[in-house]
């Protein structure tokens, strides 16, 4: 490719990132050569790209978190790349974690070159999960097809899913026990995410907006429209602080002559990732609700240490916060008696995770809430 020297740096980085996201190359080298031509005071250079293809077959292990806060998964997988010469891949994965007791999945992925940053994915999965909040288990068998594409300045996902789920467990409230057994859910889902933050874990400026809409019905015993939304605003503040304002909410609207929302589709609130000062899902436990909202305001700044002293100045921040939220099954329950907490603590960036150690003080709560007054620990990606 021939580019001007004025845009060389950005073009090199963009080209490298575009190739790296394909996960098809083990090594990517980009060199710059001067073409010797000059037009309008602009020198032209050539970018020469040399790549070495990654192994067609690989096996590996990793640790990730994709189910929320205080969640960790250990994965063992086998990956076959470039199956038909168009960067198709097939991945077989076994997972064991804190929320997924055990599970396995087969994932086929096909990039779509007709539209940039688009792909098509098919997933077949079997998972056994333990819900520690209400002490029940779910055994899921599911298949879904996902089309991912850019639009409206963000990432979009269209997904069609069929889920066969069994709810079972031990000592649980009678309302949950009535839902024990097998359920079938067929749903269409659209997710939109626009993220302009300068850091995914500890941002100092930028915004993030997320909107997820699910239509369940067609077949099975679940009929509803479920909408979840979240926005976060970050900006530089005074005295070296960065300010963050987060709001989120959701509603489940039941459809049909015999509407029913199962416990696994309801909302919960509370925990280190939402309203701090409460145990995870400690608001609305154990039955949850069909509506919820949450809001948080926080101030963060780097610790006054040199970044070279054990990385304290680079990876750690001080944190002050105020959170509020509620969950219910009608508007009156959402407005009445919101839960509120305040506190301070430390934020640490560890690999691709954010870890918080806070001292939280719930200043408004209800007798049925599970309160965590004092030190609270949280690790994950998405915090309010």
C-alpha atoms as one frame of an Amber mdcrd trajectory, in Angstrom:
protein
   0.000   0.000   0.000   1.169   3.554  -0.751   0.391   6.223   1.851   1.662
   9.693   2.713   4.117  10.207   5.539   1.534  12.360   7.307  -0.635   9.304
   7.983   2.019   6.596   8.170   1.904   5.972  11.924  -1.851   5.599  12.056
  -1.937   3.421   8.943   0.692   1.026  10.319  -1.185   0.580  13.589  -4.545
   0.195  11.861  -3.210  -2.371   9.407  -1.583  -4.393  12.191  -4.774  -4.354
  14.309  -6.976  -5.366  11.369  -4.759  -8.355  10.599  -4.387  -9.324  14.240
  -8.160  -9.467  14.822  -8.429 -12.189  12.170  -6.498 -14.575  14.482  -4.959
 -16.184  11.400  -1.350 -15.054  11.632   1.333 -15.982  14.124   3.643 -13.122
  13.162   2.924  -9.782  11.501   5.779  -7.528  10.322   5.104  -4.171   8.688
   7.995  -2.263   7.145   8.058   1.230   5.675   9.888   2.012   2.444  10.221
   5.449   0.836   8.903   5.514  -2.722  11.020   8.550  -3.688   8.029  10.420
  -5.062   6.754  13.738  -3.747   3.532  15.570  -4.542   2.503  18.865  -3.004
   5.234  18.662  -0.366   4.034  15.219   0.743   6.444  12.284   0.523   4.929
   8.923  -0.354   6.003   5.722   1.329   5.110   2.069   0.831   3.991  -0.289
   3.575   5.180  -3.850   3.057   3.379  -6.460   5.111   4.964  -9.839   5.823
   2.938 -12.432   7.718   3.430 -16.029   8.793   0.299 -18.113   9.036  -0.638
 -19.466  12.441  -0.840 -23.204  12.961  -3.971 -24.743  11.466  -4.549 -26.687
  14.678  -3.825 -25.592  18.228  -4.641 -26.560  21.797  -4.571 -24.277  24.787
  -5.821 -23.204  28.191  -6.868 -19.823  29.555  -8.766 -18.078  32.324 -11.489
 -15.555  31.589 -14.589 -13.929  33.045 -17.770 -13.492  31.023 -20.623 -14.036
  33.468 -20.287 -10.975  35.655 -18.561 -10.091  38.907 -16.441 -12.468  40.985
 -16.623 -15.005  38.194 -13.718 -16.971  36.807 -13.635 -19.700  34.191 -10.878
 -22.168  33.372 -10.987 -23.210  29.722  -9.335 -26.007  27.759  -9.846 -25.834
  24.036  -8.881 -27.159  20.638  -8.976 -24.808  17.659  -8.951 -25.557  13.929
  -8.238 -22.489  11.753  -8.876 -21.675   8.110 -11.004 -24.739   7.501 -12.077
 -23.893   3.935  -9.500 -21.260   3.046 -11.618 -18.227   4.032 -10.522 -17.920
   7.705 -13.298 -20.137   9.028 -12.572 -21.621  12.455 -13.972 -24.407  14.612
 -13.389 -24.389  18.367 -14.202 -27.102  20.900 -14.108 -25.814  24.467 -14.450
 -27.312  27.964 -15.045 -24.901  30.837 -15.105 -25.199  34.605 -15.675 -22.137
  36.761 -17.180 -20.462  39.772 -20.625 -20.021  38.203 -20.434 -22.613  35.441
 -19.951 -25.895  37.288 -18.926 -27.507  34.014 -19.753 -27.121  30.374 -18.661
 -27.756  26.831 -19.298 -25.984  23.548 -18.627 -26.203  19.816 -18.214 -22.839
  18.058 -18.014 -22.263  14.297 -16.969 -18.766  13.216 -16.923 -17.289   9.702
 -15.670 -13.728   9.005 -17.704 -11.876   6.409 -15.367  -9.994   4.088 -18.211
  -8.210   2.294 -18.565  -5.984   5.376 -15.678  -4.943   7.617 -15.628  -6.200
  11.228 -18.515  -8.570  10.575 -18.777 -12.267  11.256 -21.232 -15.134  11.531
 -21.117 -17.620  14.397 -22.897 -20.857  15.293 -22.706 -22.215  18.855 -23.811
 -25.538  20.348 -23.357 -25.705  24.126 -24.154 -27.710  27.242 -23.695 -26.008
  30.645 -24.457 -26.775  34.283 -24.627 -23.655  36.437 -25.076 -23.082  40.162
 -26.970 -20.034  41.380 -25.567 -19.423  44.841 -28.041 -16.623  45.503 -31.107
 -18.874  45.641 -29.352 -22.269  45.903 -30.711 -23.793  42.691 -29.013 -25.239
  39.604 -29.724 -25.040  35.897 -28.755 -27.518  33.194 -28.791 -25.804  29.814
 -28.603 -27.162  26.286 -28.616 -24.392  23.730 -27.844 -23.515  20.162 -27.622
 -20.066  18.657 -26.657 -18.239  15.494 -25.086 -14.787  15.779 -24.439 -12.150
  13.140 -22.140  -9.324  14.248 -21.795  -6.117  12.238 -20.958  -2.415  12.701
 -23.742   0.171  12.441 -24.691   3.512  14.013 -21.129   3.999  15.228 -21.101
   0.855  17.356 -21.163  -2.938  17.384 -24.399  -4.778  16.693 -25.305  -8.402
  17.297 -28.346 -10.218  15.953 -28.901 -13.596  17.579 -31.429 -16.397  17.285
 -31.317 -18.870  20.169 -33.061 -22.055  21.251 -32.615 -23.013  24.917 -33.731
 -26.173  26.682 -33.304 -25.579  30.385 -33.851 -27.687  33.484 -34.150 -25.926
  36.855 -33.453 -28.080  39.891 -31.832 -27.847  43.299 -32.180 -28.365  47.025
 -33.627 -26.134  49.724 -35.228 -23.211  47.904 -38.368 -21.089  48.464 -41.614
 -22.631  47.272 -42.022 -19.975  44.558 -38.802 -21.179  42.948 -39.553 -24.858
  43.566 -42.747 -24.439  41.537 -40.545 -23.650  38.528 -38.485 -26.849  38.810
 -38.510 -28.957  35.679 -37.827 -28.536  31.967 -38.450 -25.350  30.001 -38.035
 -24.434  26.348 -37.197 -20.903  25.249 -36.815 -19.631  21.679 -35.709 -16.026
  21.358 -34.486 -13.345  18.988 -32.004 -10.900  20.507 -30.379  -7.659  19.370
 -27.501  -5.998  21.211 -26.025  -2.588  20.439 -22.821  -1.319  22.086 -21.068
   2.001  21.439 -17.899   2.467  23.488 -15.597   5.483  23.164 -13.852   5.200
  26.557 -10.084   5.598  26.700  -9.779   2.540  28.979 -12.205  -0.372  29.276
 -11.436  -1.027  32.958 -10.618   2.347  34.536 -11.725   5.052  32.081 -11.017
   8.744  32.574 -13.006  10.054  29.610 -15.433   8.831  26.988 -18.836   7.159
  27.045 -20.363   3.710  26.762 -23.937   2.906  25.740 -25.528  -0.544  25.616
 -29.042  -1.589  24.605 -30.215  -5.209  24.521 -33.671  -6.268  23.348 -34.974
  -9.841  23.521 -38.192 -11.205  22.068 -39.005 -14.677  23.407 -41.903 -16.789
  22.185 -42.578 -18.623  18.906 -42.141 -21.990  20.655 -41.795 -23.109  24.256
 -43.207 -21.805  27.531 -41.513 -18.375  27.699 -43.248 -15.356  26.120 -41.911
 -11.898  26.809 -40.097  -8.805  25.608 -37.028  -8.041  27.716 -35.129  -4.773
  27.431 -31.894  -3.857  29.241 -30.033  -0.550  28.869 -26.862   0.920  30.331
 -24.945   4.185  29.894 -21.701   5.428  31.385 -20.192   8.922  31.141 -16.579
   9.682  32.072 -14.765  13.020  32.263 -11.667  14.580  33.798 -12.423  16.410
  37.067 -10.458  18.621  39.455  -7.386  17.774  41.548  -6.436  14.901  39.258
  -9.747  13.086  39.725 -11.872  11.498  37.010 -15.649  11.444  37.433 -17.920
   8.606  36.293 -21.710   8.632  36.110 -23.413   5.298  35.389 -27.091   4.485
  34.926 -28.735   1.183  34.046 -32.181  -0.344  33.980 -34.330  -3.090  32.559
 -37.875  -4.365  32.196 -39.565  -7.647  31.257 -42.975  -7.295  29.623 -44.873
 -10.574  29.560 -46.881 -11.554  26.491 -49.678 -13.994  25.701 -52.788 -15.263
  27.477 -50.788 -17.143  30.109 -47.711 -14.970  30.744 -44.886 -16.389  32.802
 -41.352 -15.212  33.548 -38.979 -17.798  34.976 -36.489 -17.025  37.720 -33.593
 -17.200  35.250 -34.984 -14.267  33.218 -35.648 -11.951  36.168 -33.484  -9.058
  37.339 -31.477  -8.859  40.542 -29.595  -5.986  42.092 -26.770  -5.476  44.549
 -23.140  -6.490  44.780 -19.708  -5.019  44.062 -20.605  -4.411  40.410 -23.878
  -2.557  40.979 -25.062  -1.246  44.352 -22.042  -1.747  46.572 -22.583  -2.422
  50.253 -24.873  -5.374  49.513 -24.022  -8.985  48.767 -24.338 -10.116  45.162
 -28.038 -10.073  44.213 -28.702  -9.077  47.819 -31.531  -6.712  46.797 -34.659
  -8.608  45.824 -33.272 -11.966  46.902 -34.317 -14.656  46.291 -37.165 -14.038
  43.819 -35.900 -10.994  41.900 -38.187  -8.784  39.844 -39.314  -7.911  36.332
 -37.959  -4.339  36.615 -34.794  -2.801  37.984 -32.734   0.372  37.942 -29.349
   1.433  39.236 -27.245   4.587  39.293 -23.743   5.353  40.480 -21.372   8.287
  40.740 -17.686   7.775  41.457 -14.456   9.757  41.664 -11.145   8.049  40.941
  -7.559   9.234  40.801  -4.116   7.716  40.613  -2.247   7.121  43.819   0.488
   9.684  44.524   3.276   7.192  43.879   5.792   6.944  41.109   4.713   4.392
  38.471   8.095   2.679  38.952   7.478   1.795  42.631   6.014  -1.713  42.268
   3.634  -0.307  39.648   1.519   1.390  42.345   1.112   4.639  40.459   0.286
   2.924  37.171  -2.086   0.150  38.185  -3.772   1.387  41.370  -6.290   4.160
  42.011  -8.226   5.522  44.947 -11.997   5.333  44.592 -14.970   7.187  46.193
 -18.520   6.227  45.239 -22.246   6.656  45.828 -24.679   4.025  44.510 -28.439
   3.658  44.415 -30.815   1.107  42.941 -33.924  -0.992  43.335 -35.715  -4.025
  41.912 -39.388  -4.928  41.781 -42.302  -6.152  39.701 -44.235  -2.867  39.372
 -43.480   0.843  39.152 -44.470   1.514  42.773 -41.940  -1.026  44.047 -39.182
   0.589  41.962 -39.836   4.080  43.306 -40.502   3.082  46.914 -37.557   2.680
  49.287 -34.545   2.797  46.949 -31.348   1.309  48.359 -28.405   3.692  48.742
 -24.773   3.163  49.728 -21.550   5.188  49.866 -17.916   4.320  50.446 -14.280
   4.445  49.372 -11.629   1.973  48.345  -8.884   0.970  45.943  -9.031  -0.063
  42.291  -6.359  -2.311  40.778  -5.848  -3.373  37.162  -4.746  -7.001  37.003
  -4.244  -8.330  33.473  -7.620  -7.880  31.757  -9.584  -7.531  34.983 -10.499
  -4.762  37.389 -10.293  -5.546  41.100 -11.884  -3.411  43.815 -11.397  -3.477
  47.576 -13.913  -1.083  49.120 -15.289  -0.101  52.486 -19.005   0.318  51.829
 -21.711   1.776  54.074 -25.371   1.053  53.168 -27.350   4.099  54.294 -30.757
   2.934  53.016 -31.820  -0.712  52.999 -34.743  -2.992  53.831 -34.984  -5.832
  56.393 -35.053  -8.505  53.668 -31.853  -7.242  52.013 -28.548  -9.046  52.479
 -26.294  -6.199  53.584 -22.488  -6.188  53.421 -21.441  -3.325  55.687 -17.664
  -3.034  55.670 -14.987  -4.437  53.406 -16.164  -5.732  50.041 -14.152  -7.399
  47.300 -15.013  -7.480  43.607 -13.227  -8.580  40.448 -14.533  -8.437  36.900
 -14.938  -6.159  33.898 -18.253  -4.286  34.118 -18.725  -2.044  37.162 -21.320
   0.659  37.803
